[in-house]
Amino acid sequence: MKLRSWALAALPFVVLGALGLWFVHPAWIACGAFPAPLDDVYIHASFARALAHGHPFSWVGGQGYSSGETAPLYPVLLAPAFFLGLDDESVVAFAFAVAIGALGLSARRVAELFGSPREAYSVVAGTLIVALASAVGTVAFTFFSGMEAAAFFAASTSALVWVERARARPRGRKRAAMRAGLWGAAMVLLRPEAVVVVAPFALVAARGARSRPWLPMLARAALPGALATGLVLGLNYAFTGDFASAGARLKLLGSNPFLDDVARAKELVLNLFGFVWRVLAKDMGGPALLGLAALTGLGLTRERTRHPVLACLTGACAFALLVSTNGAARYQGFRYYAPAVALLVLGACLGLAGRSSPRRSTIALVSFAGLFALVFARTDEARSYFRRASKNVHEQQVTMGRLVSAILPRDAIVLVGDAGAIPFFSKRTCVDALGLGGYRRYPFVQAAVHGEAATLELLERIPEGERPTHFALYPNWFPTITGTFGRKVREITIEDNVICGGPTKVLYEADFSALGGGEARDLGVPPSDVVNVMDSLDLADVESERAHDTVLPVPNGGYTTARVFDVGGRRTFDGGRIVQGGREVSFVPRGVSGPARVTLRGDEGGLDVDVRVGRGECRATAEPAVGFTYAACSVEVHEGDRVTLAARREGRTYHVWISRP
């Protein structure tokens, strides 16, 4: 009897572990080390290492709080790897083991929905259902990659078990609803999109109150998740001044300042169509989809299963729709949709949940096994993609990280565009140009969405001795930074690139001598005839623009640009904004009152701008010339006035100085 119990307990872990090893094995052979198909795996590992070394919520220990970890619970699960002395790719192997443990737990939770985890039928059913979900190409790629998706699925199935207990059992409903809520909190701490899954789960739990007041039950099931979300938002705001996470600021369509609503809607529709075609039609196939649809329909007609099926279906659809607002949703193997697909499969299979006759049990197991066979037969493409992506990351990102560790001094500071393997393997201080990794309180993610010029303006704010000494960047992503401020040291080029940002990653030595420092940085090196400066606006500098309540000509305009010209015998950098004819920039000067001279810096294209303040107006013009050009005019400015710069024709404005005439 004990042997049978142990065998039943071990069955899900053995089966799902075998499935996972089969999926990753070609990549393991290709890399010669345990594979990671996503650079983001090493971002989680970096946060876990910082946590293990006493720096919670930090990307690199000692660099301060970072909101780039959108799954703050996941580093807690990975941190034991460092207590065990693991490092490098062995941490990815540990993450894989965590995923298998999470999937095994998921199978046991699903078994509870089918009866009992001590019954052979329930355990086999739970194992087959989780294996079915894990065999879908996109889900397999994500679950076995070392990312947090498998842990999220375990939290989701655990929450659903307690939701069902709160709904269906008269005794212990309050306790069950609270436990469902706690698992809901774990869900949102593993994937922020989970708020749209926790909501239908909580409604189903409240449905069990029947004649009793339903609001307290709803609060027990929903409040922990809401509090967890509020805690993360509060920490983000306290340490970064922004409620949103760095990932949301960088990737969400709504965070791109240059897209209008029509363009955002088009991207959302493209993401949804891509999901339907690539994941549902291609990874799952028509026969499997029809089978799952039939099970879903059956589940919705049965009183016993209607509510959990509806909760999973609603949560999956809402999750997929929310994920589609992510500008990166249809890249990296559609991995962001994996939790929604797993919930969709689970919800469909719950159509056969509950105790039943031996005949119906046999039909259920045969149905699950048949669906698994249909989906498993289509896994080869995802398995090949996993191998190719892992090889890309290993040969480029991991190799670059090890190269940086080998040839750069310990005090080197490296500017990166990928926040994963390079910082993790190099163990050097790094600055993430895209902002997913935090560097003190500098808002790199807010600058990144505005382009390279804004990133350079923010680098200019860093004290000269603390700026990056080297870059490890894609020249196709950062042509201005690498072409103007870098000297090539080494490069790594890969073939058959399917996942990296470019085939060539280059290590550069940095030369930021053109960036200002001290007074030159604060004033932006005004022309010699501009004296008694009262205030200045540095366009493309997100902090200066925010301090001046700047209104930009976006969307479809206001793009950033950067130039380096000789000013007073010194190479001088400045970033600016492109303003089309008929559009305008406005800002509120600080500490200015009375007659003022407004001086604008342009470039070789010249400027023709109307300067408006209240009822006053003047025209500032500069003819095209070599290097930076300057246009100025005089107007009355008082504290609190908004200064509007209206372009008569397209021009590039870099800096605005307001001085005494």
Secondary structure, DSSP 4 states (H G I P E B T S, - for coil): -HHHHHHHHHHHHHHHHHHHHHHHHHHHHHHTS---S-THHHHHHHHHHHHHTT-TTBSSTTS-B-S--S-TTHHHHHTHHHHTT--THHHHHHHHHHHHHHHHHHHHHHHHHHS-TTSHHHHHHHHHHHHHHHHSHHHHHHHTTTSSHHHHHHHHHHHHHHHHHHHH-STTHHHHHHHHHHHHHHHHHH-GGGHHHHHHHHHHHHHTTTTS-HHHHHHHHHHHHHHHHHHHHHHHHHHHS-SS-HHHHHHBGGG-TT--HHHHHHHHHHHHHHHIIIIIIIII-HHHHHHHHHHHHHHHH-TTTHHHHHHHHHHHHHHHHHHTTBTTTTSGGGGGGHHHHHHHHHHHHGGG-S---HHHHHHHHHHHHHHHHHHHTT-HHHHHHHHHHHHHIIIIIIHHHHHHHHHS-TT-EEEES--SHHHHHH--EEEETTSSS--TT--HHHHHTT-HHHHHHHHHHS-GGGS-SEEEE-TTT-HHHHHHHEEEEEEEE-SS-SSSS-SEEEEEEE--TTS--THHHHHT---TT--SEEEEEETT-HHHHHHTT-B---SS---EEEEEEEETTEEEEEEEEEE-TT-EEEE--SS--EEEEEEEEE-TT-EEEEEEETTEEEEEEE---SS-EEEEEEEEE-TTPPEEEEESS-EEE-EEEEE--
